[in-house]
Amino acid sequence: MRINETWRFRSGKPDGDYEGLLENGKMFILSSRGDTGYEKNEKNQHMNFQTTYLKFAFGIMGIVDVSVMSLDNEEYGGEIFGNSKKEIYRKMAQV
């Protein structure tokens, strides 16, 4: 984040009213997690600080078109993780 390059104060004074200077951008968040259930209305939603923070920070800069894809189940390995890899590759091919 760079003031007056990626965002600025709308009023020109530090007042918390941000204006993003990066417009019409598309952002992809590619993350990995040990388990599943971190999306909205899922069991671990309350622990998903990663994507909510990134959306907030880049939103200040004006990037609001955000797609999130996560490779889940790393801690389990084997077939469960293999299925997650297949699913993330399928989602990435659709973009």
C-alpha positions as CSV (number, residue, x, y, z in Angstrom):
1,M,0.0,0.0,0.0
2,R,1.4,3.3,-1.1
3,I,-0.3,6.6,-0.2
4,N,-1.1,8.7,-3.2
5,E,-0.1,5.8,-5.5
6,T,-2.5,3.0,-4.6
7,W,-4.9,4.9,-2.3
8,R,-5.4,8.4,-0.8
9,F,-7.5,10.2,1.7
10,R,-10.6,11.4,-0.1
11,S,-10.5,14.7,1.7
12,G,-6.7,15.1,1.4
13,K,-6.4,14.8,5.2
14,P,-6.0,11.7,7.4
15,D,-9.6,11.1,8.3
16,G,-10.1,7.4,7.5
17,D,-12.1,8.1,4.3
18,Y,-10.0,6.1,1.8
19,E,-10.2,6.3,-2.0
20,G,-8.7,3.5,-3.9
21,L,-6.6,4.4,-6.9
22,L,-6.4,0.9,-8.5
23,E,-9.5,0.6,-10.5
24,N,-10.8,-2.2,-12.7
25,G,-8.4,-4.6,-11.3
26,K,-9.0,-8.3,-10.8
27,M,-7.4,-10.2,-8.0
28,F,-7.0,-13.9,-7.4
29,I,-6.2,-15.1,-3.9
30,L,-4.7,-18.6,-4.0
31,S,-4.4,-20.0,-0.5
32,S,-3.7,-23.3,1.1
33,R,-5.1,-24.6,4.4
34,G,-4.7,-27.7,6.4
35,D,-8.4,-28.4,6.8
36,T,-11.7,-27.4,5.2
37,G,-14.7,-25.4,6.3
38,Y,-13.3,-21.8,6.2
39,E,-15.8,-20.3,3.8
40,K,-19.0,-18.4,4.8
41,N,-21.4,-20.4,6.9
42,E,-18.9,-23.2,7.4
43,K,-17.6,-24.6,10.7
44,N,-14.2,-22.8,10.6
45,Q,-15.4,-19.5,9.1
46,H,-14.5,-17.6,12.4
47,M,-10.8,-18.6,11.8
48,N,-10.5,-17.3,8.2
49,F,-8.5,-14.2,8.8
50,Q,-6.4,-14.6,5.7
51,T,-8.9,-13.9,2.9
52,T,-11.0,-11.4,4.8
53,Y,-7.9,-9.3,5.6
54,L,-6.6,-9.5,2.0
55,K,-10.0,-8.5,0.6
56,F,-10.1,-5.6,3.1
57,A,-6.6,-4.3,2.4
58,F,-6.9,-4.5,-1.4
59,G,-10.4,-3.0,-1.2
60,I,-8.9,0.1,0.3
61,M,-6.7,0.3,-2.8
62,G,-9.7,-0.1,-5.1
63,I,-9.6,-3.7,-6.0
64,V,-13.0,-5.2,-5.3
65,D,-13.2,-7.9,-8.0
66,V,-11.7,-10.7,-6.0
67,S,-11.8,-14.5,-6.6
68,V,-10.7,-16.8,-3.8
69,M,-9.5,-20.4,-4.4
70,S,-8.1,-22.5,-1.7
71,L,-6.2,-25.8,-1.7
72,D,-7.5,-27.5,1.4
73,N,-6.9,-30.7,3.4
74,E,-3.1,-30.5,3.3
75,E,-2.8,-32.0,6.8
76,Y,-4.5,-35.2,5.8
77,G,-2.4,-36.0,2.8
78,G,-3.2,-39.1,0.7
79,E,-6.4,-39.4,-1.2
80,I,-8.2,-36.6,0.7
81,F,-5.5,-34.1,-0.2
82,G,-5.2,-35.6,-3.8
83,N,-9.0,-34.9,-4.3
84,S,-8.5,-31.3,-3.1
85,K,-5.7,-30.8,-5.6
86,K,-7.9,-32.1,-8.4
87,E,-10.7,-29.7,-7.3
88,I,-8.4,-26.7,-7.2
89,Y,-7.0,-27.5,-10.6
90,R,-10.6,-27.8,-12.0
91,K,-11.5,-24.4,-10.5
92,M,-8.3,-22.7,-11.8
93,A,-9.1,-24.1,-15.3
94,Q,-12.5,-22.4,-15.3
95,V,-11.0,-18.9,-14.7
